[in-house]
Amino acid sequence: MLTRYKKSQEKIAMGLLSFMPSEKDLKKLQHSIKEYESNDDWQLFFWKEEDIIGLLGIEWINDQLVELKHLSVNPSHRYQGIGKKMIDELQGIIGPDVEIIGNEFTSSFFEKCQIEERNI
């Protein structure tokens, strides 16, 4: 289940974000967290089962378009469909009329999810 990020969860967020290749540098990682905390167009969500095991970050481009900025799953929980579940639940939260697009770091995974969905 997706839950909204809270400032008190900063260390968990930084840990999960650090799994993304684009967030290996500490200054870049701190900048991203600060952006999620200060920019109303950026929203960060956690995927929680028993524990928090994933993270998803978006940027609202306009009322009908959202960019998937970050998507990370704890390595011990990968290849279980959690990333796809996060995207599906995000679509439910933002509404069916809002399009989600990937960026240079998330688009290949996002496109793979869409291809799998069409093949079902």
N, C-alpha and C positions, 0 to 999 in steps of 0.2 A: 504494500500500500504506500502511495506517495504521501509524504508530509512536508510541509514548508520548513525551510531552514530557519533556525533561530541563532542569534549571536552566541548563545551559550554552547552551541554545537560546532564552533569554529574549528577546533582541532580535528574533529571527525571529518568535517568538510575538506580541510586541507589534506588530510591523509588520503581520502578517496580521490580528490582532484589530482594529487601527485602521481597517480597511476596513469594519467593522460600524458602522452609524449610532449604536448605543448606546455605542460605545467611542471616540468622538471626543475626549472630555475626558481629558487625561493622567492626572489623579487617578483617574478611573473605570477607565481602562485598567490602571494600576498595581494598583488594588484587585482587579481580576479576576485578574490574573496571580498575585498573592499568595494569592488564594482557591484557585486551582488547585494552588499549591505547598504550601499548609498544610492544606487540608480534604480528608480521605480520600474524601469523597463526590463531590468534583469531580475529573474526569479530563479531560486535554487530550491530543489526538492530532494528529499532523501527517500530511498526505497527501504522500507522497514518490514521485516518478517518478525522473527524473534529479536533480532538485532538490526541495526542499520547496516545494510550490505551494499547499497548502491546510491548513486547520486546522479541527478540530471539537472542541467542548467539551461535556461532559455533566455532569449532576448526578444521582446515584442518589437517588431519592426513597424507594424501598424496594426489596426484593429483586426485585420484578416490574415496576418502573416507573423509567424514566430520562427526564429532561428534556434535550432538545437546547438547550443554553444559547447556544452560538456555532457558527457555520458560516461560513467565509470561504475564498474562493478568490482567488488573485492575479488581478487584473483581466485580465492578458494571457492567462490560461488559462480564462476563463469561457466558458460556453455550449458546453462540450465534454462535459458529463455528469459532471464530476468530483465535484460536490456529491452527486449521486445515488450514485455509486460509494462515496463516503465513508460515506454512511448505510447502504448495503447491507453494506459490510464491517464497520461498527460492529455491525449486527444479528448478523452471524456471530460477532463477538467476545463480545458480551454474552449471546448465546443466543436461540433462537427463542421462548422463553416470556417474555421480557422485552419489555414494550411501550415504545416510544419515543414521547414527545409533544414538541411544540414549545412555545416560549414566545411572547411577544408579538413577538419579533424573528425567530424561526425558523419559526413555525408555517405561514406562507403558503408558504414554499419546501418544507417538509416535506410539507404536504398536496398540493402540486403533484406531488411525486415519487410519492406514493401513488396519485393519480389516473392518472398516466402508466402506472404499473405495472399497474393494473387494466385499462387500455385495450390492453395488449399482447396 
